[in-house]
Amino acid sequence: NRGVRIGDCEDHAGYWCKSLRSSLLSFEMYMGHIYYVREDGTKGAHALTVYRRPTTDDYYWCDYHLPQLLTSLDAWPEAVLRVYGKTLRGAFMFRVYPDGVRGALKFGEITTFPLQ
């Protein structure tokens, strides 16, 4: 995964949420946003999807690649940081409810992770 740069991460995270729900692969989804500093000192940000697999209660994070297992729901910032950055600046995630008009995503409660 390291070094892959595609773009449009917010759209891709939304696609994951819609696809996971419509295929009945998850009923608990979050859209995460992470802010970090790269190895070269430049700042970056990324959006991704975190979801719970109902058959095992395991949590995963995914963006442009296959989903990756997490040790817990709150472990995603560090897992994503290992791929995209060096130093975590902050992160937050919205609970996603894909039951809006015509299946539009609705954002619910927010969880924040502290600046470091």
N, C-alpha and C positions, 0 to 999 in steps of 0.2 A: 504493500500500500504506500510506502514512503515514496515521496517524489511525484506522485500522480496529481496533476492539477487539471481540473476539468472546468469548473465554474458553475454558476447557477445553483449553488448548494441549497438555497431556500426552496426553489422549485423542486429539486430532487427529493428533499426531505418531505415535502408535501405529497409527492408522488408515492413515496414509501408508505406514508400514513394511509392514503387512499387505497393503495394496493393491498396492504396488510389487512385492512378492514373488509374490503370487498371480497377478498378471497377467504375470509373468516380465519386467518392465521393469527390475528391478535385483536383484542378488544380493549387493551390498555396501551395507549401510545402517547409519546411526548415528542415535542420538537425542541431540540436543544440548540443553544447558541453559545459558542465559546470564543473568548478573546485571549490571545496569547502573544508571546514574543518568540520569533524564530531564532535559530542558531546564529544567524548573521546580524541579529539585533533589530530587524524590521518587525513591525507589528502585523498581526493577521487576525482574521476572524473566520468562523466556519459555522454552518448550520447542518444539522443531522437529525436522524430519527432514533429514538430509544423506544423499545417496546418489550412487552412481556409475552412470552409464549405460553398460552393457556394450558397446554398439555403437560408442561414441566415446571411452570412458574419461574423459569429462567428469564433473565433480562439480557437483551442484545442491543448493540448500537449498529447503525448502518448509514452509509452515505452512498458513495459511488461503487462500493465493493460489496461482497457478500457480508451478511450480518456477522458480527463478532460477539462472542459471549462475554458478559460482564459478571463480576463477582457479586454485585448488588446494583440496585437502581442508581444509587448515588456515585457509583464508580466510573461513570462515563466520562467526566472531564479529564481524569488522568489517562484513561484509555485512549481518548482522542488526541490528547496532548502528545502521547508517544508517537503518533503518526504525523501530526502537523506542526508541532511547535516544540519549544524548549521550556518556556516559563509561562505558567497560567496567570493571566491577569484577572479573569473573572468568567463566570458562566451562569446561565439561567436556562430553565426549560419550562415550557407551557404544556399542560395536559391538553391533548387533542381529542376532540369529540367529532367524529365524521358524520354527524347527523343533521347538518344544516340543510338549507334549501337545496334540493337536487344533489344531496351528498356533499355539499361544501363543508370544509373543515371549520370547526368552531374551536376557539382557544378557551381553555378554562383556567384553573388556578396556576399560579406561577411559583416555582421554587428557585431561589437564588443561591449561588455559591460565592463565597467571599473573595474579594481581591486579595492577591498575594503580593 
